């Protein structure tokens, strides 16, 4: 099993407010920055950056490290909850929500005899699928 520091995350996140810094770089420097971001997200190392690009990259690196730590913590929490029967708890929460809210049928204007309703089974299937996606994602970072 990989140590927490070596776990890979499936993506990295940048924010629109970082655009101002990126647009002050030349196209060549911005390309170098993007390649460095991809390399760091994959290997947690970078080499050979120009001084200006390295300076800009430092702020991105700090944000990436923070986001990675948050992602790993979230996956561990989800894994612990799942081992405690999180799936059953989610199903119960969905069932309680369904009981408390009346689901109204959606009429089909072409045929008024047909109606679509979201049943407990449909909601349960969606919950199972969502839970399975989260479980697989957390397993992939091990």
N, C-alpha and C positions, 0 to 999 in steps of 0.2 A: 504494500500500500504506500502511495506517495505521501510525503509529509505535507502538512497544510500549506507550507510556503511554496511547494512545487506543484500544487494543483493547478490545472489549466482551466480557465474560464472560457465559455464559448464565444464571447464577444467583448469588445471594449466600448465604453460610452464616452462621447464627447458632447458638450453642451453648446448651444447656439451662442451664448455670450463669449465663448472662446474664439469666435469668428474674428473679432477685432484684432486679436493678437496674430492669428494666422494670416489675415489679409495684409499685415504689415511686412510679411516675408515675401521674397520674390517667389515666382512659380517654382524655380529650382529648389529653393529652401523649403517651400511648403511640401513639395514632393519628398524631399529628404526627411522632413518631419513625419509625414504620413508613413513612410517606410519604417522609420524608427519606432513609431507607435505600434505598427503591426509586429515588428520583430520583438519588441518588449513584451507585448501581450502574449506572444507565442513562447519566447525563451527566457524572459525576464532579464535580458542583457541587451546592451547597445554598444556600438563602437563607431569611431570615425565620424562624429558629427562636427560640422562647422560650429564655431563658438556661438554664433547667434542662434542657430537651430538647437544647440545643446541647452542654451539658456531658456528658450521657449519650451523645450521638451521637459525640463525639470518640473514645471507646473503640471503638465499632463501626467508625468510619472507619479507624482504625489497623489493625484486624483485617481489614477488607475489602481494604485496600491490600496487606497481607501475603499474603492468600489470592490476590489477583489476580496478584501477582508470581510466586507459586509456580505458579499455573495456566499462566501464559504460559511460564515456564521449562519446565514439564512438556510443554507442546505443542511447544515448539521441540525438545526432546530427542526426542520421538516422531517429529517431522517429519524430523530428521536421521537417526534410526535407520531410518525407512522408506525414505529415499533411498539408504541403504546396503544395502537388501535385507532389511529387517526382517521382511517378510512370509515370505520363504523361511526365515529363522531361526526364526520362531515355528512354522512348519509342521514344521521339523526337530525342534524341542523337543517338540512334540505327538507326533510320530512316535516319538521316543525314549521318551517317557513311556508311550505305548501299548505299546511293545515290553517295557518293564520291568514293566508291570503286566498281569496276566491279567484280562481282563474276563469276568465270569461272566454267563451268560444269566439273564434274569429269567423265571421260569416263569409262564405264564398258567394259573390254576387251572381254568378252563373247558375249555381245550384244551391238553393237555400236549405236543402235537406242535409248537405254535407257541412261539417264544421271541423275546425282544427282546434284541438286543445292540447296543451302540454301536460302530459300525464306524469304521475310520480315515477313511472318506469323510464320515461324520456329524461327526466331530470336526474334520476339515479344513474342512467347510462352516461350522461354528460359529466357527472361528478366522477364516475369511475375513470373515464377517459382523461379528465384533467388531473386526477390524482396520479394516474399511471405516467403521464408526461412529466410531472414534477419528480416522481420517484426515479424515472430513467435519467433525467437531467442530473439529479444528485448523485446517482451511481456513476455517471460519466466523469465526474470530477475527481473520483477517487484515484 
